Amino acid sequence: MSMSETKFVRREVLADLNEATPGANALGQWILAAPLLIFLGWLWVDLCNLFSPLPWYWVNALLGLLVYGAVIVLPLGYLAHRCVLALPRLFYNAGWDIEPLEPVKLAEQYTVRYRYQQRHWAINNWPRTWLRVAQGWVFLEIATILIGAVAMIPLFFSVTEFGFGR
């Protein structure tokens, strides 16, 4: 191996992971997740109205939205947040702030490999839970977009094979 063919070796740096806190009470995350949440809420309210024995639409809609928030929004958002944060290397440290335990130069910031020592979670209270839920719904929105994009490829070829779109 000549001098110009040196092999690149990534430096390993010990680091701690601190749970990231979104700014503005996660307003940006709620806005990003809004299309999926609104669509699912609309579907949920319609299903509640369809299967409800009450004849009043607005009562059914209000009860449906309350149940939607408690049964769908909170648990699924929290679960998505926990799943993504449980695998920091797979999701490229999403939801975490990395705190290196030794100095890292600005030029090598993106080339080092962090070896995680400890995870520091933020406190557990209701405002923090809503921040986690908002982050979780952004992760679900991204997953929905990616899965939809991959699923559209065979769907497109299937549809054009049967003569649609010509």
N, C-alpha and C positions, 0 to 999 in steps of 0.2 A: 504494500500500500504506500503510495507516494504521499508527499506532504500535502498536496491539494485534495486528497481523498480521505480526509479525516472523518471518522464516524461521529455523528452528532449524538451526544449523551445528555439526557435530561438530568438536571440536578434535582435531588429529592430534598424537600423542605418539610420539616415538621410543622403542623398547623392545627389550630383549633377551629371548629365551626361554630359560629354564633348565628342563631336564628335571625333572619333579616326582618326588619320592620318596615312595611310599606309606608310611604308618606301620605299625608292628607287623609288619614283614616281609611286608606285603601280605596279612595274614590276612583282612581284610575283603574284598579282591578275590577271594581263593580261595573264601570263603564265598558271595559273590555268583555266582561262576561255577560253583559246585558242582552245581546241578541239570543243567546242560548237560554238564559233564564226566562226571558219574556216568552219565547216560543214554548218552552216546557210549561210555564205558568198558564199560558193560554190553553194548551192542551189539557192540563190538569183541571182547570176551572170548567172547561166544557165537559170533561168526563164526570166531574162531581155534579154538574147540573143534570147530566143525562141519567145518572144512577140515583140521584137524590129523591126521596119521597116528598120533599117540600115543594110547593108550587111556586115559590118566590125565587126568581133568578138572582136578585141581588143578595139575598141571604145565602143562597148556595155558593155564589161567587166569593163572598166574604169568608164563609167557612172553608171553602176550597183553598183560598189563598193562605189562610192560617195553617191549615193542615199541610199545604205545599211547603211553606216555610219550615215547619217543624219536622216533617217526614222526608222531604226531598232535599231542600236547599242546605240545611244545616248538616245532616249526616253525610251526604255525598261530597259536599265541599270539604268538610273536615277530613273525610277518608282520602280524598284525592291529595290533599295537602300532606297528610301523613305518609302516603305511599311515595310521593315524589321526594319528600325530605328524607325518607328512609334509605334512598339510593342516591347519594350525592354524586358519586362518580358517574353513574349512568345518565343522570339528567344534568350533568355539568354544573353541579353546585347550585342548582335553582333553589331559591328560598334560603340560601345560606350566605353569610358574610364570612370570608376566610380571613383568619388572623394568623399570619405566619409567626412562628415562635423563634425565627432567626431572620436576620436582615435579607431582603430580596431587592435587588437593584431594579429600577424602573424598566430598564432595557430587557431584563430577563423575567419580568412579571408573568408573561403568558407562556413562557417556555419551561418553567419549573413544574415538577410533579409534586403536588402536595400529598403528604401522608398524614392522615387525620389522627389526632390523638384523642380529643374529647369533643363532644357536642354539648353546647350550652343552649338550652331551650329558654325562651322567654317565659315570663310568669303566665299562669293559667287564670284568666278571668274572662268575663263576658266580652269586653271590648277586644281583647286579644283573640278570642275565639272567632269573632266576626272578621277580624283581619285574616286569620287563617282560612276561614271559609271563602273569603273573597279570592285569596291566592289559589285555593283549591279549584274554584270555578274557572279561573283563568287557565289553569292546567287542563281542566276538562274541555274547555273551549278549544284550546290548541290541539288536544288529542282528537276532538271531533273533526276539526278542519283537516288534519293529516289523514285520518282514517277515511274521511269522505273523499279526499283527493285520490287516495290509492284505490278506493272502491269504484270510483268513476271510470277508471281505465277499462276494466273488463266489462262494465256496464255499457260503456260507449260502443265497444266492439260487438257486444251482444245485440244491441239495438240496431246498429247499422247492418248487421248480418241478416236481420229479418226485414230489412227494407225501410225502416224509419229513418228520417233525416235525409232522404235523397230527393 
